[in-house]
Amino acid sequence: MKHPVYLDYNATTPVDPEVAKEMLPYIESFYGNPSSSYSLGRSNKEAVEKARVQVAELINCQPQEIYFTSCATESNNLAIKGIAWANSDKGRHIITSAIEHPAVTEVCKFLGSQGFEITNLLADKYGWVNPKDVESAIRKDTVLITVMHANNEVGTIQPIQEIGAIARQNDILFHTDASQSVGKIETDVNQLGVDLLTLAGHKLYAPKGIGALYIRKGTQIENLMQGAGQENGIRPGTENVIHIVGLGKACEVALRDFKQNQHNMQVSRDLLLDGLVSQLGNQVHVNGSMENCLPNTLSVAFENVSAYALASFISSDVLISTGSACHSGETTISSVLQAMNLDFRTAAATVRISTGKKTKKEEIDFTVEVITNAVKKLTI
Ligand SMILES: Cc1ncc(COP(=O)(O)O)c(C=O)c1O
């Protein structure tokens, strides 16, 4: 068993050894520019195109609808600003939700400062956005709806299919940030009815610093950057071949092992919750709804225990994250927990524990023991 036990897979994942192996030749030998016409360049172009197919297969789209970016943040920026700018003659209203990652919220805020109007939909106590609220928020000048597929802090899965249908009926473009869902739950762009979808390499066992944006064929979008013609002119800049190859392989592995990974993540997460409840009883409070949650995510509060103190106390044994930040003795509650209307005490006691595809039973047993001891010591 590796020590400390890592249970923060929603923050990032390690690079899968199969992915690392696939990347190695591009680090060591194949350094050509994909735009060069000689074979060293052409082979890199082929590697990029192979990766595009691998990514497309995972989310069920055409390879030409995949655009490589540097991260999920960039994909979200390109999707939201790109659609807003390309459609500003039609309208300047955007619908989003209060439970988005800052990589969406801050982009919308920025557009708000540039003359766009943003409707920020509230979520219920489970962190779920009601499609009826989306429908009611639609106006004649709405040009984009952006609602995440699954939440990074509490794991709540959003009704993307229903929102997609509403968007389509009203002829409005629909973007989803699927950084946390790809590889964990089925993410099929056609089933979901989305026009744009963000994915992040490092959440699915590819390296950090690589992302992709799905853009449905025929969607008009403006660039964030001007430059040469890479990525069909939409995302210029010499391709990050090494990382693109890694993302492609990670998507291939995620598709191949999907059922098994999903099962393992869920079994570990459920075992963890059962263990904690059996040791600590009703001191354990689960946030969100376990029925409508990512298979690997547990957002849990231990009554009368500071989450920050708990996460720090156990950090030499188990790595988890908190739903609040503590700076100079002051606790700030995350915007997601605030949007769920969680009371301050519960939010300040909330930790996020997220399992991975290779999490082992012995790691979970150890974690239950470590957390139980820590909670008993830290309860005030
Ligand atoms: C839902 C969601 N969107 C976007 C991001 C941003 O990812 P990156 O920092 O790789 O751009 C994250 C990362 O935590 C996330 O969880």
The ligand as a Gaussian input file, in Angstrom:
#p B3LYP/6-31G(d) Opt

LIG

0 1
 C      -15.411000      20.838000     -12.968000
 C      -14.067000      21.418000     -13.237000
 N      -13.919000      22.273000     -14.244000
 C      -12.730000      22.825000     -14.530000
 C      -11.612000      22.525000     -13.794000
 C      -10.320000      23.193000     -14.128000
 O       -9.370000      22.296000     -14.594000
 P       -7.921000      22.808000     -15.002000
 O       -7.350000      23.443000     -13.775000
 O       -7.194000      21.589000     -15.410000
 O       -8.073000      23.781000     -16.081000
 C      -11.719000      21.622000     -12.731000
 C      -10.555000      21.297000     -11.887000
 O      -10.672000      21.013000     -10.710000
 C      -12.980000      21.042000     -12.447000
 O      -13.152000      20.177000     -11.452000

